[in-house]
Amino acid sequence: MGKTENTCDCDVLHQQIVAIVKPDMPSNNVVADISEFFKIFGDSTRIQILWALSKSDMCVCDIAFLIDMTKSAVSHQLKILKDYNLVKCQRNGKEVIYSLADSHVKDIFEKAVEHLYESK
């Protein structure tokens, strides 16, 4: 495939299309928030944690054992995920049980996997 095959060489502005799309474009703040949100998914440890929590609620000890990391390292990543409202936790005696924050998180995660492995 040549370098220019996917490049538009026209000088025509499709004014009707631009007029329809422009009012729905997000503000710079929304774009920045979305960008920050997706950066959270850019860490393989956090992906492993989210994957595990998509299957079952778990305590830090179980997650640490499962992904072969220290409890401290897992706790650090869980704090980041919690700060972005991707996970939540509940204390149960001495245990702190983590789960996905809501069904949206699981949906985002499942859609990403589906997209990556769909037949082309």
ChimeraX commands (.cxc) that place a marker at each C-alpha (Angstrom):
marker #1 position 0.00,0.00,0.00 radius 0.5
marker #1 position 1.47,3.33,-1.07 radius 0.5
marker #1 position 2.04,6.15,1.35 radius 0.5
marker #1 position -0.54,8.41,-0.30 radius 0.5
marker #1 position -3.35,5.89,-0.74 radius 0.5
marker #1 position -4.99,6.94,2.53 radius 0.5
marker #1 position -4.28,10.65,2.12 radius 0.5
marker #1 position -6.91,13.07,0.88 radius 0.5
marker #1 position -5.55,15.15,-1.97 radius 0.5
marker #1 position -8.66,17.25,-2.48 radius 0.5
marker #1 position -8.94,20.95,-1.71 radius 0.5
marker #1 position -12.72,20.88,-1.33 radius 0.5
marker #1 position -14.25,21.64,2.04 radius 0.5
marker #1 position -17.37,19.56,2.56 radius 0.5
marker #1 position -19.22,22.38,4.32 radius 0.5
marker #1 position -22.41,20.44,5.07 radius 0.5
marker #1 position -20.52,17.63,6.77 radius 0.5
marker #1 position -18.35,20.04,8.74 radius 0.5
marker #1 position -21.44,22.05,9.77 radius 0.5
marker #1 position -23.12,18.90,11.11 radius 0.5
marker #1 position -20.08,17.61,13.00 radius 0.5
marker #1 position -18.63,20.85,14.39 radius 0.5
marker #1 position -21.33,21.58,17.03 radius 0.5
marker #1 position -20.87,18.09,18.49 radius 0.5
marker #1 position -17.09,18.34,18.84 radius 0.5
marker #1 position -16.03,18.10,22.50 radius 0.5
marker #1 position -14.42,21.00,24.35 radius 0.5
marker #1 position -10.68,20.95,24.97 radius 0.5
marker #1 position -11.38,20.06,28.62 radius 0.5
marker #1 position -13.43,17.02,27.64 radius 0.5
marker #1 position -10.73,15.93,25.17 radius 0.5
marker #1 position -8.09,16.27,27.91 radius 0.5
marker #1 position -10.22,14.28,30.38 radius 0.5
marker #1 position -10.78,11.47,27.88 radius 0.5
marker #1 position -7.09,11.41,27.03 radius 0.5
marker #1 position -6.16,11.12,30.72 radius 0.5
marker #1 position -8.75,8.38,31.20 radius 0.5
marker #1 position -7.33,6.25,28.40 radius 0.5
marker #1 position -3.76,6.73,29.66 radius 0.5
marker #1 position -4.78,4.65,32.68 radius 0.5
marker #1 position -5.23,1.68,30.36 radius 0.5
marker #1 position -1.66,2.13,29.09 radius 0.5
marker #1 position -0.09,0.14,31.93 radius 0.5
marker #1 position 0.12,-3.66,31.69 radius 0.5
marker #1 position -0.13,-4.16,35.46 radius 0.5
marker #1 position -3.35,-2.16,35.62 radius 0.5
marker #1 position -4.71,-4.17,32.69 radius 0.5
marker #1 position -3.96,-7.41,34.55 radius 0.5
marker #1 position -5.70,-6.07,37.66 radius 0.5
marker #1 position -8.75,-4.94,35.69 radius 0.5
marker #1 position -8.86,-8.29,33.90 radius 0.5
marker #1 position -8.81,-10.15,37.22 radius 0.5
marker #1 position -11.47,-7.89,38.72 radius 0.5
marker #1 position -13.65,-8.35,35.65 radius 0.5
marker #1 position -13.84,-12.02,36.64 radius 0.5
marker #1 position -14.25,-11.67,40.42 radius 0.5
marker #1 position -14.00,-9.27,43.34 radius 0.5
marker #1 position -10.63,-9.83,45.00 radius 0.5
marker #1 position -8.45,-8.75,47.90 radius 0.5
marker #1 position -5.00,-7.24,47.39 radius 0.5
marker #1 position -3.27,-10.44,48.54 radius 0.5
marker #1 position -5.06,-12.55,45.92 radius 0.5
marker #1 position -4.36,-10.05,43.13 radius 0.5
marker #1 position -0.69,-9.82,44.14 radius 0.5
marker #1 position -0.34,-13.61,44.08 radius 0.5
marker #1 position -2.23,-13.91,40.80 radius 0.5
marker #1 position -0.07,-11.42,38.90 radius 0.5
marker #1 position 3.15,-12.20,40.79 radius 0.5
marker #1 position 3.72,-8.78,42.31 radius 0.5
marker #1 position 4.14,-7.40,45.81 radius 0.5
marker #1 position 1.09,-6.26,47.75 radius 0.5
marker #1 position 2.64,-2.80,47.88 radius 0.5
marker #1 position 2.99,-2.59,44.08 radius 0.5
marker #1 position -0.56,-3.84,43.57 radius 0.5
marker #1 position -1.91,-1.42,46.17 radius 0.5
marker #1 position -0.21,1.46,44.36 radius 0.5
marker #1 position -1.86,0.50,41.06 radius 0.5
marker #1 position -5.22,-0.03,42.76 radius 0.5
marker #1 position -5.02,3.50,44.20 radius 0.5
marker #1 position -4.53,4.91,40.70 radius 0.5
marker #1 position -7.46,2.87,39.40 radius 0.5
marker #1 position -9.57,4.01,42.35 radius 0.5
marker #1 position -8.62,7.67,41.80 radius 0.5
marker #1 position -10.02,7.36,38.27 radius 0.5
marker #1 position -13.19,5.63,39.53 radius 0.5
marker #1 position -12.38,2.39,37.73 radius 0.5
marker #1 position -12.36,0.27,40.89 radius 0.5
marker #1 position -13.93,0.53,44.31 radius 0.5
marker #1 position -13.18,-1.20,47.58 radius 0.5
marker #1 position -14.95,-2.37,50.68 radius 0.5
marker #1 position -13.38,-3.30,53.99 radius 0.5
marker #1 position -14.40,-6.70,55.32 radius 0.5
marker #1 position -12.67,-7.14,58.67 radius 0.5
marker #1 position -8.93,-7.10,57.95 radius 0.5
marker #1 position -9.49,-7.60,54.24 radius 0.5
marker #1 position -10.09,-4.92,51.66 radius 0.5
marker #1 position -12.04,-6.33,48.73 radius 0.5
marker #1 position -11.71,-4.61,45.37 radius 0.5
marker #1 position -14.17,-4.72,42.49 radius 0.5
marker #1 position -14.79,-2.86,39.28 radius 0.5
marker #1 position -16.51,0.45,40.01 radius 0.5
marker #1 position -19.51,-0.30,37.81 radius 0.5
marker #1 position -20.66,-2.13,34.71 radius 0.5
marker #1 position -19.32,0.63,32.45 radius 0.5
marker #1 position -15.75,-0.32,33.35 radius 0.5
marker #1 position -16.38,-3.94,32.38 radius 0.5
marker #1 position -18.07,-2.78,29.15 radius 0.5
marker #1 position -15.10,-0.58,28.19 radius 0.5
marker #1 position -12.69,-3.39,28.95 radius 0.5
marker #1 position -14.70,-6.03,27.06 radius 0.5
marker #1 position -15.16,-3.73,24.04 radius 0.5
marker #1 position -11.40,-3.13,23.89 radius 0.5
marker #1 position -10.71,-6.87,23.89 radius 0.5
marker #1 position -13.46,-7.47,21.33 radius 0.5
marker #1 position -12.04,-4.77,19.06 radius 0.5
marker #1 position -8.49,-6.05,19.31 radius 0.5
marker #1 position -9.39,-9.62,18.43 radius 0.5
marker #1 position -12.22,-9.18,15.94 radius 0.5
marker #1 position -11.61,-10.94,12.64 radius 0.5
marker #1 position -10.28,-8.63,10.01 radius 0.5
marker link #1:1,2 radius 0.2
marker link #1:2,3 radius 0.2
marker link #1:3,4 radius 0.2
marker link #1:4,5 radius 0.2
marker link #1:5,6 radius 0.2
marker link #1:6,7 radius 0.2
marker link #1:7,8 radius 0.2
marker link #1:8,9 radius 0.2
marker link #1:9,10 radius 0.2
marker link #1:10,11 radius 0.2
marker link #1:11,12 radius 0.2
marker link #1:12,13 radius 0.2
marker link #1:13,14 radius 0.2
marker link #1:14,15 radius 0.2
marker link #1:15,16 radius 0.2
marker link #1:16,17 radius 0.2
marker link #1:17,18 radius 0.2
marker link #1:18,19 radius 0.2
marker link #1:19,20 radius 0.2
marker link #1:20,21 radius 0.2
marker link #1:21,22 radius 0.2
marker link #1:22,23 radius 0.2
marker link #1:23,24 radius 0.2
marker link #1:24,25 radius 0.2
marker link #1:25,26 radius 0.2
marker link #1:26,27 radius 0.2
marker link #1:27,28 radius 0.2
marker link #1:28,29 radius 0.2
marker link #1:29,30 radius 0.2
marker link #1:30,31 radius 0.2
marker link #1:31,32 radius 0.2
marker link #1:32,33 radius 0.2
marker link #1:33,34 radius 0.2
marker link #1:34,35 radius 0.2
marker link #1:35,36 radius 0.2
marker link #1:36,37 radius 0.2
marker link #1:37,38 radius 0.2
marker link #1:38,39 radius 0.2
marker link #1:39,40 radius 0.2
marker link #1:40,41 radius 0.2
marker link #1:41,42 radius 0.2
marker link #1:42,43 radius 0.2
marker link #1:43,44 radius 0.2
marker link #1:44,45 radius 0.2
marker link #1:45,46 radius 0.2
marker link #1:46,47 radius 0.2
marker link #1:47,48 radius 0.2
marker link #1:48,49 radius 0.2
marker link #1:49,50 radius 0.2
marker link #1:50,51 radius 0.2
marker link #1:51,52 radius 0.2
marker link #1:52,53 radius 0.2
marker link #1:53,54 radius 0.2
marker link #1:54,55 radius 0.2
marker link #1:55,56 radius 0.2
marker link #1:56,57 radius 0.2
marker link #1:57,58 radius 0.2
marker link #1:58,59 radius 0.2
marker link #1:59,60 radius 0.2
marker link #1:60,61 radius 0.2
marker link #1:61,62 radius 0.2
marker link #1:62,63 radius 0.2
marker link #1:63,64 radius 0.2
marker link #1:64,65 radius 0.2
marker link #1:65,66 radius 0.2
marker link #1:66,67 radius 0.2
marker link #1:67,68 radius 0.2
marker link #1:68,69 radius 0.2
marker link #1:69,70 radius 0.2
marker link #1:70,71 radius 0.2
marker link #1:71,72 radius 0.2
marker link #1:72,73 radius 0.2
marker link #1:73,74 radius 0.2
marker link #1:74,75 radius 0.2
marker link #1:75,76 radius 0.2
marker link #1:76,77 radius 0.2
marker link #1:77,78 radius 0.2
marker link #1:78,79 radius 0.2
marker link #1:79,80 radius 0.2
marker link #1:80,81 radius 0.2
marker link #1:81,82 radius 0.2
marker link #1:82,83 radius 0.2
marker link #1:83,84 radius 0.2
marker link #1:84,85 radius 0.2
marker link #1:85,86 radius 0.2
marker link #1:86,87 radius 0.2
marker link #1:87,88 radius 0.2
marker link #1:88,89 radius 0.2
marker link #1:89,90 radius 0.2
marker link #1:90,91 radius 0.2
marker link #1:91,92 radius 0.2
marker link #1:92,93 radius 0.2
marker link #1:93,94 radius 0.2
marker link #1:94,95 radius 0.2
marker link #1:95,96 radius 0.2
marker link #1:96,97 radius 0.2
marker link #1:97,98 radius 0.2
marker link #1:98,99 radius 0.2
marker link #1:99,100 radius 0.2
marker link #1:100,101 radius 0.2
marker link #1:101,102 radius 0.2
marker link #1:102,103 radius 0.2
marker link #1:103,104 radius 0.2
marker link #1:104,105 radius 0.2
marker link #1:105,106 radius 0.2
marker link #1:106,107 radius 0.2
marker link #1:107,108 radius 0.2
marker link #1:108,109 radius 0.2
marker link #1:109,110 radius 0.2
marker link #1:110,111 radius 0.2
marker link #1:111,112 radius 0.2
marker link #1:112,113 radius 0.2
marker link #1:113,114 radius 0.2
marker link #1:114,115 radius 0.2
marker link #1:115,116 radius 0.2
marker link #1:116,117 radius 0.2
marker link #1:117,118 radius 0.2
marker link #1:118,119 radius 0.2
marker link #1:119,120 radius 0.2
view
